[in-house]
Amino acid sequence: MPELPEVHIIVTDLKKFLPGLQITDVWTDIPKFKKIKKDVIKEKILKVERRGKNILIGLTGGKTILVHQKMTGHLLYGKYKRISNSQFSISKKTKEGNKKWEAVEPEDLKDPLNRFIHLVFSLSSGKHLALCDMRKFAKVIIIPTEKISKEFEKMGPEPFDKNFNFKKFFEIMKNKGGKIKSVLMDQNVIAGIGNIYSDEILWLAGIHPTKKTSGLKEAELKKIYQSIRPILNKAIGARGSSYIDYRDAQGKRGRYQEMQYAYGLKGQKCKKRGCGGIIEKIVVGSRSAHFCPKHQINYK
């Protein structure tokens, strides 16, 4: 699932292209998205923002498109062409997917993992904003712009917010029960952190993923807090993690999977200098957790 770094990158990319463009048409082959067209047709795009893992596309008419990409979704911007009915297989399970749109440019949109196109916004520039989503779990809804704050009133603070200091982090953590891995992933606690970056943050902080937040000392919490922004910044600098199917807004892979410390590295030597540990994988709250048993403090 795209997390804060991946969503931040897509939003940053789309900010370069979308503002000022008008939505001229909408196509989808997913029934739940059919009603979108009447709400957005002929509206102009004003801005693109992020809240947690959500993409917010502000429109004229007091409307906002809210996109949560879920597990396999990613928004793509470029030039597409419609494939006629006679040109694609009627089977929905071909090796090429149920291909109804073909990417023209940029070239990276032609990556095979960008082929699962299920929602397309045609734009006044002659280009398109497309949702690629292999598993079709993505959420796309239209909400009144004035209700955005209410939509996220229960969401936790943004890690890069200037008001997100250690004092605030300490208060949040000491009042929250549960294992630290699960707590970091709770969007009502902190916005945007998921499975990949919770592993990475705890590796850097040297904290075991199953340690209870109630048992963490102030010094341990400070290590976690001081690891959040460096990990997220490193991932943003690497253009996100394309561990499986994430791509940026123009179809390019990220590079953070080439520099991960823990996530997905089960059985590999720990990268901490002089550690000598071997990365292990366990399940915490139904999610995988990767950690080094040697330098990450054990919960016992």
Summary of the structure (lengths in Angstrom):
residues: 300
radius of gyration: 20.6
end to end distance: 30.7
largest distance: 65.0
contacts: 968
relative contact order: 0.15
helix: 30%
strand: 26%
